[in-house]
Amino acid sequence: MLKKFLIWIGISQLLILFFSIIFYKRIDLLSYINVSFIIGSILILISMAGYVMKGRFFDVVFYSFQHIFSRMTERERRPLSQLVPQNYLLPFTAGVVTILLMLCSLLLYNLSSAS
């Protein structure tokens, strides 16, 4: 579990550096802060969407769409909560760590620009 968590953190940090180079043409503290906010927010939003779908919130609507628009038999129909992957904890924690690193970087940026 710890190895997967560290892999998620490492990949998110590499994505931040990659997108900083692509969009800002440099790697500095301000570009890191901007891109890490976006990457962290995307990870948190994706994991929260998986959590909501896994919580059987949309099962009735999904079942109704399958019933009306599909030629599936009763046995082939499955609720949306069974189709969503179970692992939403790793992207959520990676997103939270990314946001926390962004906040630390923002504090460092404010302290360096104040003097």
N, C-alpha and C positions, 0 to 999 in steps of 0.2 A: 504494500500500500504506500509506504514512504517513497519507494523507488518510482512508482507511477506519479505520485505527487510532485516529486522533484523533476520528473520529465515534463509534466505539464507546466511547471514554473519556468523551466529552462526554455521550452518552446515558446512560451508567451514572451519571455525576455528577448529571445532571438527575433520574434516577429516585431517587437517594438523597435529594436535596432534596425531591422530591415526596412520597416515602413518609415522610420525617421530618415534614413538615407534616401528613400524613394521620394517622399513628399517634401522634405526640408533640405535635401542635398547636403546635410551635415548631421553630426551627432553632437548635440549639446544638451544642457539641462532642460531648456525650455521645450525643445522638440521631444525629448524623452517624456516630459510631463504631459504634453498634449497627446502623444500617441498612446502612452500607457493608460490614460483615462479612457480612451476609446476602446482599446483592447480589453481592459478590465471590465468595462461596462458591457461589452458584447458577451464576454464569458459569463458574467452574472445573469444577463438577460436570457441567454440560451439555457442555462441551468434552471432558472426559475420557470421558464416555459415548459421544460421537461418535467419539473416538479408538479406544475399545475395539470399538465396532461396526464401524468401518472396518477394523480389524485382522483381520477374518474370524473372529472368535472365536465368533460366534453363527450363522454361515452354515449349519451342519449342522442346528441346531435349527430355524431359520427355514425351511429347505428342507423339513424333515420336516412342519412345520405346514402349509406350503403344499400338500404332497402329500396329507395326510390331510384337511384341512378345506376345500380349495378345489377348484373344478372347472377349474383351469387346465391348459393343455396344457404339455408339456415346454418348448416354445419360449417361452412366456409367463413361466415361472418365472425369477426372478432372485434371486441371493443378497442378503442384507441389506446386505452391504458395498457393493454397487452402488447401493442405494437411499438410503444415508445421504449427506448433503451433504459435500463435501470440505473445506469451510472450517471447521476447528475451532481454528485457530491464533489468529484474531482474538479470539474470546470468551475464550480462555485467557489471552492477554496482557492483555486488558482486566480480567479478573478478578484477575490477579496485581498489576497496577498499582493496582487498587482496594484490594486487601488491603494493599499497601505504603503507600498513602495513609492507610488506616485505622490501620496501626501507627504511622505518624508522628503522626497525630492523637492516638492513645492515649499516646504518649510526651509530647506537649505537654500533654495533659490531666493526666497524672501529675505532670509538673513544675509545673503551675499549681496543682494541689491540694495539693502538698507544702508550698508556702510560705504 
